[in-house]
């Protein structure tokens, strides 16, 4: 009697490079959700749930979360998992202090590289920001915040310094977290026509003026934050207020 044998299924091994690409794609999607404030500070990021949503293994998800943790957007706690970072008031101050240093350097590096085409790009971008400011609703608000951050990233890219650009990506993302947690009026999306003032100074070749406008602008954003230390209350006291 002929013996029937069933072929053994071979395990499908995903190339390491493909796993890295998937992890980066998940990292980018989560980062966008955090920056756009669709994921609030303190939100738990379940490896199992993220893996199901993206149809990947928990190993790939873990790699993506580690990337975000390195950027300061996610914090991992032993035996609890990963959470969207919840920066303290002191961390918030440090983020904006860092922005003053980094963005002053970016302005100085970008100014001599500015071309008429770049100016047109910035003007079109500012028009887009203005359009979003005139719209209402959560989606419009998210679009406005993203457009606002993108202005700073465009300027960082123009600097020609890849390290400064990388730092700026992290700072814009972490600033969005701070704004989500401590913002009061929403002016944090770069009101006061500050971007226009920065661009006009750059167009004139006035590096000092552009730097001053940038520092004022960062001050406007920070002024809209309530960074006062709040004394912890008991549950009973909190509910009786």
Short mmCIF file of the C-alpha atoms (twelve columns), coordinates in Angstrom:
data_MODEL
# 
_entry.id   MODEL 
# 
loop_
_atom_site.group_PDB 
_atom_site.id 
_atom_site.type_symbol 
_atom_site.label_atom_id 
_atom_site.label_alt_id 
_atom_site.label_comp_id 
_atom_site.label_asym_id 
_atom_site.label_seq_id 
_atom_site.Cartn_x 
_atom_site.Cartn_y 
_atom_site.Cartn_z 
_atom_site.pdbx_PDB_model_num 
ATOM 1   C CA . UNK A 1   0.000   0.000  0.000  1 
ATOM 2   C CA . UNK A 2   1.370   3.311  -1.092 1 
ATOM 3   C CA . UNK A 3   2.160   5.589  1.809  1 
ATOM 4   C CA . UNK A 4   0.705   9.057  1.526  1 
ATOM 5   C CA . UNK A 5   2.772   11.815 3.053  1 
ATOM 6   C CA . UNK A 6   1.643   15.355 3.636  1 
ATOM 7   C CA . UNK A 7   4.262   17.977 2.866  1 
ATOM 8   C CA . UNK A 8   5.379   19.944 5.881  1 
ATOM 9   C CA . UNK A 9   4.585   23.638 5.555  1 
ATOM 10  C CA . UNK A 10  7.670   25.770 5.761  1 
ATOM 11  C CA . UNK A 11  7.617   28.768 8.064  1 
ATOM 12  C CA . UNK A 12  7.586   31.995 6.121  1 
ATOM 13  C CA . UNK A 13  10.493  34.140 7.213  1 
ATOM 14  C CA . UNK A 14  10.110  37.856 6.627  1 
ATOM 15  C CA . UNK A 15  13.428  39.434 5.604  1 
ATOM 16  C CA . UNK A 16  14.949  41.624 8.300  1 
ATOM 17  C CA . UNK A 17  14.983  44.645 5.994  1 
ATOM 18  C CA . UNK A 18  11.254  44.228 5.377  1 
ATOM 19  C CA . UNK A 19  10.593  44.035 9.110  1 
ATOM 20  C CA . UNK A 20  12.542  47.261 9.596  1 
ATOM 21  C CA . UNK A 21  10.505  48.947 6.867  1 
ATOM 22  C CA . UNK A 22  7.268   47.830 8.521  1 
ATOM 23  C CA . UNK A 23  8.467   49.045 11.917 1 
ATOM 24  C CA . UNK A 24  9.335   52.455 10.452 1 
ATOM 25  C CA . UNK A 25  5.936   52.681 8.750  1 
ATOM 26  C CA . UNK A 26  4.188   51.935 12.045 1 
ATOM 27  C CA . UNK A 27  6.461   54.413 13.822 1 
ATOM 28  C CA . UNK A 28  5.506   57.093 11.287 1 
ATOM 29  C CA . UNK A 29  1.776   56.379 11.591 1 
ATOM 30  C CA . UNK A 30  1.871   56.502 15.390 1 
ATOM 31  C CA . UNK A 31  4.024   59.622 15.363 1 
ATOM 32  C CA . UNK A 32  1.555   61.369 13.043 1 
ATOM 33  C CA . UNK A 33  -1.318  60.419 15.338 1 
ATOM 34  C CA . UNK A 34  0.567   61.806 18.352 1 
ATOM 35  C CA . UNK A 35  1.624   65.014 16.612 1 
ATOM 36  C CA . UNK A 36  -1.898  65.572 15.254 1 
ATOM 37  C CA . UNK A 37  -3.166  65.064 18.817 1 
ATOM 38  C CA . UNK A 38  -5.347  62.119 17.823 1 
ATOM 39  C CA . UNK A 39  -3.539  60.165 20.538 1 
ATOM 40  C CA . UNK A 40  -3.543  61.992 23.857 1 
ATOM 41  C CA . UNK A 41  -0.679  61.968 26.360 1 
ATOM 42  C CA . UNK A 42  -0.901  58.901 28.573 1 
ATOM 43  C CA . UNK A 43  -2.688  56.731 25.974 1 
ATOM 44  C CA . UNK A 44  -1.674  53.073 26.269 1 
ATOM 45  C CA . UNK A 45  -0.202  51.589 23.095 1 
ATOM 46  C CA . UNK A 46  -0.966  47.876 23.279 1 
ATOM 47  C CA . UNK A 47  1.473   45.772 21.288 1 
ATOM 48  C CA . UNK A 48  -1.263  43.237 20.539 1 
ATOM 49  C CA . UNK A 49  -3.740  45.854 19.348 1 
ATOM 50  C CA . UNK A 50  -1.207  47.733 17.242 1 
ATOM 51  C CA . UNK A 51  -0.041  44.436 15.762 1 
ATOM 52  C CA . UNK A 52  -3.618  43.518 14.818 1 
ATOM 53  C CA . UNK A 53  -4.285  46.923 13.269 1 
ATOM 54  C CA . UNK A 54  -1.173  46.743 11.094 1 
ATOM 55  C CA . UNK A 55  -1.182  42.937 10.637 1 
ATOM 56  C CA . UNK A 56  2.353   42.507 11.934 1 
ATOM 57  C CA . UNK A 57  4.038   40.571 14.718 1 
ATOM 58  C CA . UNK A 58  4.521   41.978 18.181 1 
ATOM 59  C CA . UNK A 59  8.254   41.984 17.511 1 
ATOM 60  C CA . UNK A 60  7.777   44.509 14.696 1 
ATOM 61  C CA . UNK A 61  5.471   46.598 16.886 1 
ATOM 62  C CA . UNK A 62  8.031   46.529 19.694 1 
ATOM 63  C CA . UNK A 63  10.698  47.832 17.324 1 
ATOM 64  C CA . UNK A 64  8.405   50.701 16.265 1 
ATOM 65  C CA . UNK A 65  7.649   51.606 19.874 1 
ATOM 66  C CA . UNK A 66  11.353  51.575 20.719 1 
ATOM 67  C CA . UNK A 67  11.962  54.074 17.917 1 
ATOM 68  C CA . UNK A 68  9.284   56.343 19.349 1 
ATOM 69  C CA . UNK A 69  10.715  55.925 22.846 1 
ATOM 70  C CA . UNK A 70  14.120  57.013 21.525 1 
ATOM 71  C CA . UNK A 71  12.449  60.163 20.150 1 
ATOM 72  C CA . UNK A 72  10.807  60.838 23.507 1 
ATOM 73  C CA . UNK A 73  7.262   60.401 22.217 1 
ATOM 74  C CA . UNK A 74  6.605   57.109 23.996 1 
ATOM 75  C CA . UNK A 75  7.540   55.866 27.459 1 
ATOM 76  C CA . UNK A 76  7.723   52.203 28.352 1 
ATOM 77  C CA . UNK A 77  7.032   50.900 31.843 1 
ATOM 78  C CA . UNK A 78  8.040   47.458 33.012 1 
ATOM 79  C CA . UNK A 79  5.108   45.046 33.289 1 
ATOM 80  C CA . UNK A 80  2.730   47.780 32.079 1 
ATOM 81  C CA . UNK A 81  3.646   48.434 28.459 1 
ATOM 82  C CA . UNK A 82  4.079   51.530 26.320 1 
ATOM 83  C CA . UNK A 83  2.281   54.837 26.684 1 
ATOM 84  C CA . UNK A 84  2.241   58.138 24.813 1 
ATOM 85  C CA . UNK A 85  4.598   60.355 26.795 1 
ATOM 86  C CA . UNK A 86  3.107   62.666 29.384 1 
ATOM 87  C CA . UNK A 87  5.726   65.444 29.777 1 
ATOM 88  C CA . UNK A 88  6.014   67.300 33.059 1 
ATOM 89  C CA . UNK A 89  5.941   71.122 33.209 1 
ATOM 90  C CA . UNK A 90  9.724   71.130 33.628 1 
ATOM 91  C CA . UNK A 91  10.167  68.912 30.557 1 
ATOM 92  C CA . UNK A 92  7.881   71.275 28.650 1 
ATOM 93  C CA . UNK A 93  10.056  74.256 29.554 1 
ATOM 94  C CA . UNK A 94  13.152  72.370 28.498 1 
ATOM 95  C CA . UNK A 95  11.602  71.544 25.127 1 
ATOM 96  C CA . UNK A 96  10.947  75.205 24.366 1 
ATOM 97  C CA . UNK A 97  14.358  76.243 25.690 1 
ATOM 98  C CA . UNK A 98  15.823  73.705 23.257 1 
ATOM 99  C CA . UNK A 99  13.741  75.105 20.424 1 
ATOM 100 C CA . UNK A 100 15.156  78.578 21.026 1 
ATOM 101 C CA . UNK A 101 18.688  77.253 20.643 1 
ATOM 102 C CA . UNK A 102 18.026  74.922 17.715 1 
ATOM 103 C CA . UNK A 103 15.764  77.210 15.690 1 
ATOM 104 C CA . UNK A 104 18.103  80.185 16.028 1 
ATOM 105 C CA . UNK A 105 20.794  77.984 14.475 1 
ATOM 106 C CA . UNK A 106 18.384  76.832 11.769 1 
ATOM 107 C CA . UNK A 107 17.508  80.419 10.825 1 
ATOM 108 C CA . UNK A 108 21.201  81.322 10.543 1 
ATOM 109 C CA . UNK A 109 21.918  78.262 8.384  1 
ATOM 110 C CA . UNK A 110 18.828  78.629 6.190  1 
ATOM 111 C CA . UNK A 111 19.059  82.373 5.468  1 
ATOM 112 C CA . UNK A 112 21.909  82.269 2.896  1 
ATOM 113 C CA . UNK A 113 20.328  79.285 1.127  1 
ATOM 114 C CA . UNK A 114 16.917  80.888 0.554  1 
ATOM 115 C CA . UNK A 115 15.926  81.123 -3.128 1 
ATOM 116 C CA . UNK A 116 12.940  82.838 -4.828 1 
ATOM 117 C CA . UNK A 117 11.435  79.377 -5.294 1 
ATOM 118 C CA . UNK A 118 11.777  78.719 -1.574 1 
ATOM 119 C CA . UNK A 119 10.041  81.992 -0.806 1 
ATOM 120 C CA . UNK A 120 7.134   80.987 -3.051 1 
ATOM 121 C CA . UNK A 121 6.933   77.625 -1.245 1 
ATOM 122 C CA . UNK A 122 6.830   79.305 2.156  1 
ATOM 123 C CA . UNK A 123 4.206   81.806 1.036  1 
ATOM 124 C CA . UNK A 124 1.993   79.037 -0.301 1 
ATOM 125 C CA . UNK A 125 2.427   77.196 2.974  1 
ATOM 126 C CA . UNK A 126 1.459   80.256 5.032  1 
ATOM 127 C CA . UNK A 127 -1.640  80.661 2.856  1 
ATOM 128 C CA . UNK A 128 -2.537  77.056 3.656  1 
ATOM 129 C CA . UNK A 129 -2.127  77.754 7.396  1 
ATOM 130 C CA . UNK A 130 -4.379  80.816 7.077  1 
ATOM 131 C CA . UNK A 131 -7.024  78.777 5.274  1 
ATOM 132 C CA . UNK A 132 -7.055  76.158 8.032  1 
ATOM 133 C CA . UNK A 133 -7.396  78.878 10.679 1 
ATOM 134 C CA . UNK A 134 -10.632 79.966 9.022  1 
ATOM 135 C CA . UNK A 135 -12.105 76.476 9.186  1 
ATOM 136 C CA . UNK A 136 -13.805 74.826 12.134 1 
ATOM 137 C CA . UNK A 137 -13.948 71.367 13.590 1 
ATOM 138 C CA . UNK A 138 -11.451 68.860 15.013 1 
ATOM 139 C CA . UNK A 139 -10.104 67.776 11.619 1 
ATOM 140 C CA . UNK A 140 -9.480  71.379 10.573 1 
ATOM 141 C CA . UNK A 141 -7.766  72.030 13.891 1 
ATOM 142 C CA . UNK A 142 -5.474  69.051 13.399 1 
ATOM 143 C CA . UNK A 143 -4.677  70.202 9.871  1 
ATOM 144 C CA . UNK A 144 -3.828  73.662 11.175 1 
ATOM 145 C CA . UNK A 145 -1.504  72.265 13.842 1 
ATOM 146 C CA . UNK A 146 0.241   70.019 11.315 1 
ATOM 147 C CA . UNK A 147 0.662   72.865 8.824  1 
ATOM 148 C CA . UNK A 148 2.087   75.003 11.592 1 
ATOM 149 C CA . UNK A 149 4.700   72.416 12.511 1 
ATOM 150 C CA . UNK A 150 5.511   71.811 8.863  1 
ATOM 151 C CA . UNK A 151 6.611   75.464 8.495  1 
ATOM 152 C CA . UNK A 152 9.390   74.819 10.999 1 
ATOM 153 C CA . UNK A 153 10.325  71.546 9.308  1 
ATOM 154 C CA . UNK A 154 10.528  73.260 5.918  1 
ATOM 155 C CA . UNK A 155 12.898  75.803 7.406  1 
ATOM 156 C CA . UNK A 156 14.970  73.037 8.990  1 
ATOM 157 C CA . UNK A 157 15.220  71.226 5.646  1 
ATOM 158 C CA . UNK A 158 16.360  74.469 4.001  1 
ATOM 159 C CA . UNK A 159 19.215  74.719 6.504  1 
ATOM 160 C CA . UNK A 160 20.978  71.865 4.718  1 
ATOM 161 C CA . UNK A 161 21.963  70.369 8.061  1 
ATOM 162 C CA . UNK A 162 20.529  66.858 8.444  1 
ATOM 163 C CA . UNK A 163 21.268  66.755 12.181 1 
ATOM 164 C CA . UNK A 164 19.420  70.011 12.865 1 
ATOM 165 C CA . UNK A 165 16.530  68.763 10.741 1 
ATOM 166 C CA . UNK A 166 16.371  65.533 12.757 1 
ATOM 167 C CA . UNK A 167 16.362  67.466 16.028 1 
ATOM 168 C CA . UNK A 168 13.592  69.698 14.711 1 
ATOM 169 C CA . UNK A 169 11.393  66.733 13.812 1 
ATOM 170 C CA . UNK A 170 11.681  65.494 17.397 1 
ATOM 171 C CA . UNK A 171 11.104  68.928 18.924 1 
ATOM 172 C CA . UNK A 172 8.020   69.643 16.803 1 
ATOM 173 C CA . UNK A 173 6.550   66.280 17.775 1 
ATOM 174 C CA . UNK A 174 7.307   66.757 21.471 1 
ATOM 175 C CA . UNK A 175 5.980   70.327 21.352 1 
ATOM 176 C CA . UNK A 176 2.677   68.995 20.034 1 
ATOM 177 C CA . UNK A 177 2.475   66.704 23.057 1 
ATOM 178 C CA . UNK A 178 3.102   69.641 25.380 1 
ATOM 179 C CA . UNK A 179 0.487   71.768 23.595 1 
ATOM 180 C CA . UNK A 180 -2.047  68.950 23.860 1 
ATOM 181 C CA . UNK A 181 -1.451  68.700 27.583 1 
ATOM 182 C CA . UNK A 182 -0.926  72.307 28.636 1 
ATOM 183 C CA . UNK A 183 -2.357  74.494 25.853 1 
ATOM 184 C CA . UNK A 184 -5.042  76.944 26.938 1 
ATOM 185 C CA . UNK A 185 -6.460  78.832 23.964 1 
ATOM 186 C CA . UNK A 186 -5.174  77.074 20.872 1 
ATOM 187 C CA . UNK A 187 -3.031  80.026 19.795 1 
ATOM 188 C CA . UNK A 188 -0.195  77.538 19.994 1 
ATOM 189 C CA . UNK A 189 -0.711  76.747 16.334 1 
ATOM 190 C CA . UNK A 190 1.442   79.784 15.542 1 
ATOM 191 C CA . UNK A 191 -0.839  82.750 15.618 1 
ATOM 192 C CA . UNK A 192 0.199   86.408 15.629 1 
ATOM 193 C CA . UNK A 193 1.276   86.116 11.931 1 
ATOM 194 C CA . UNK A 194 4.691   85.134 13.270 1 
ATOM 195 C CA . UNK A 195 5.533   82.931 10.312 1 
ATOM 196 C CA . UNK A 196 4.943   85.819 7.936  1 
ATOM 197 C CA . UNK A 197 7.245   88.038 10.012 1 
ATOM 198 C CA . UNK A 198 9.980   85.379 9.959  1 
ATOM 199 C CA . UNK A 199 9.691   84.946 6.197  1 
ATOM 200 C CA . UNK A 200 9.739   88.694 5.512  1 
ATOM 201 C CA . UNK A 201 12.933  89.107 7.524  1 
ATOM 202 C CA . UNK A 202 14.558  86.179 5.704  1 
ATOM 203 C CA . UNK A 203 13.518  87.626 2.362  1 
ATOM 204 C CA . UNK A 204 15.230  90.909 3.292  1 
ATOM 205 C CA . UNK A 205 18.362  88.995 4.243  1 
ATOM 206 C CA . UNK A 206 17.935  90.190 7.818  1 
ATOM 207 C CA . UNK A 207 19.192  87.186 9.785  1 
ATOM 208 C CA . UNK A 208 19.107  89.014 13.106 1 
ATOM 209 C CA . UNK A 209 15.543  90.172 12.470 1 
ATOM 210 C CA . UNK A 210 14.459  86.669 11.454 1 
ATOM 211 C CA . UNK A 211 16.078  85.197 14.571 1 
ATOM 212 C CA . UNK A 212 14.368  87.772 16.780 1 
ATOM 213 C CA . UNK A 213 11.022  87.031 15.100 1 
ATOM 214 C CA . UNK A 214 11.550  83.301 15.635 1 
ATOM 215 C CA . UNK A 215 12.360  83.759 19.330 1 
ATOM 216 C CA . UNK A 216 9.296   85.977 19.780 1 
ATOM 217 C CA . UNK A 217 7.250   83.346 18.012 1 
ATOM 218 C CA . UNK A 218 8.426   80.548 20.307 1 
ATOM 219 C CA . UNK A 219 7.654   82.843 23.232 1 
ATOM 220 C CA . UNK A 220 4.092   83.299 21.930 1 
ATOM 221 C CA . UNK A 221 3.587   79.555 21.788 1 
ATOM 222 C CA . UNK A 222 4.974   79.010 25.275 1 
ATOM 223 C CA . UNK A 223 2.899   81.887 26.676 1 
ATOM 224 C CA . UNK A 224 -0.253  79.975 25.723 1 
ATOM 225 C CA . UNK A 225 0.730   77.082 27.979 1 
ATOM 226 C CA . UNK A 226 -0.300  76.699 31.595 1 
ATOM 227 C CA . UNK A 227 2.856   75.222 33.106 1 
ATOM 228 C CA . UNK A 228 2.065   75.907 36.729 1 
ATOM 229 C CA . UNK A 229 2.873   73.084 39.110 1 
ATOM 230 C CA . UNK A 230 -0.388  71.732 40.519 1 
ATOM 231 C CA . UNK A 231 -0.444  70.182 43.965 1 
ATOM 232 C CA . UNK A 232 -1.914  66.696 43.902 1 
ATOM 233 C CA . UNK A 233 -5.376  66.344 45.454 1 
ATOM 234 C CA . UNK A 234 -7.077  63.379 47.040 1 
ATOM 235 C CA . UNK A 235 -9.952  61.796 45.127 1 
ATOM 236 C CA . UNK A 236 -12.394 63.121 47.700 1 
ATOM 237 C CA . UNK A 237 -11.102 66.691 47.476 1 
ATOM 238 C CA . UNK A 238 -11.036 66.595 43.691 1 
ATOM 239 C CA . UNK A 239 -14.644 65.453 43.455 1 
ATOM 240 C CA . UNK A 240 -15.901 67.970 46.010 1 
ATOM 241 C CA . UNK A 241 -14.452 70.996 44.196 1 
# 
